[in-house]
């Protein structure tokens, strides 16, 4: 509650100044003294951890005007940030009803109210507020459009999300083209599930026109080719996506293995990953090379073992890579006594890693078990990394 008191300090100062000014204006003197006492009593309620009683004092006071409105706006925002949505709604709805606010302050209160509704999960009401702001203030639309964008993402209404991005200032939000391409990819993925390949292709072309370097476009085109049993073409699309962003190997590894089995064989996956690893020195790629060597009969263990010795000695590998290194060593080792020790280490690592999640959002820190294009917590796009 301490931060709320700091927000109210300017308000208390203002009321005290008004009261002192009343000494020179006799007709306002009693009114200003009453106002000062009013705010002091409200602050005392906050100190006593009675925010509802404090709100009754603050919101029922007719002295709230354009000078004190800023403090009450911050007070309501603070309630929302603390998760006290009902109190935030009361503050902001009360402010909107005040007749003495300037147009700018009323719009700020409306913006805050829309955010309150969004935080409360009342998306239809939030959408109505932001659309009303757009209708009455077409010159300053950026924040309202960004909030509408968040609503349409939540609702997975990708068509509306695409439309609203057109009113967002791209100079201030440089990732909008990339995000719009994701919206088209979402629509393409939906149509792919329905088997509407013509619509999928159409959406992907629109995505590429908006942001041609989005690796997700190649992935969906690869899915189309795999669906049509053009496995060699599917592999090329998947490989292109991995070259654009190695984080995607976690998503595409099993797809690559499956389509390769149906096409040129599993050895193709190994050759691609090995070549890519030698160029990039990406440890994540090494992990999947180890998985191939352990899970599939690729007959490349000796070559991989030479690389592994260097990496284990000189680089920081993930626990997954260390575990898969042990599995490879067990596979190629003929030393029975040494194998007993390695089996113990393998078991210890498996126990340690049981239940651990593989991916994390680098923006908010949320962990998950699979790669997602959009973080389900902070709603950021393309921020997921492999642990």
Number of C-alpha atoms within 10 A of each C-alpha: 14 9 9 18 16 13 17 20 14 15 21 23 13 15 23 19 13 18 22 15 14 17 14 10 12 10 10 14 16 13 14 22 17 13 20 20 15 18 22 18 16 23 24 15 17 19 15 12 13 14 18 13 16 21 18 13 17 19 17 10 12 9 17 21 14 18 16 17 23 19 20 23 21 19 22 27 24 19 19 22 13 11 14 16 22 14 20 27 22 16 25 27 16 14 27 18 11 15 11 16 20 14 10 11 18 21 17 18 27 21 20 25 29 28 26 29 21 21 16 16 13 14 21 12 16 25 23 13 21 23 18 15 21 18 11 11 13 10 8 12 18 20 16 24 24 18 20 25 22 17 21 18 18 16 12 14 15 20 15 16 24 21 13 19 19 14 17 19 15 13 8 9 11 11 12 19 20 18 22 23 26 26 22 25 26 23 19 26 21 14 17 19 10 10 13 13 18 11 16 24 19 12 22 25 18 15 26 20 12 18 19 16 15 21 19 24 26 23 24 23 21 26 22 21 18 19 14 11 14 16 23 16 18 27 27 16 23 27 25 16 24 23 15 15 13 20 20 24 22 20 15 19 20 12 18 22 20 16 21 19 15 14 17 13 14 19 18 17 22 19 13 12 21 19 11 18 16 12 9 12 13 13 17 20 23 24 21 22 26 25 19 23 22 20 11 12 11 15 10 14 19 10 10 17 17 10 12 20 11 10 15 13 9 9 9 11 17 14 15 18 22 18 23 22 26 18 20 21 18 20 13 12 11 10 9 10 8 12 16 12 11 17 14 11 14 19 12 12 16 14 10 11 14 8 9 11 13 16 20 21 25 15 16 14 15 14 21 18 12 14 23 18 16 17 22 14 12 13 16 16 17 19 18 25 19 21 15
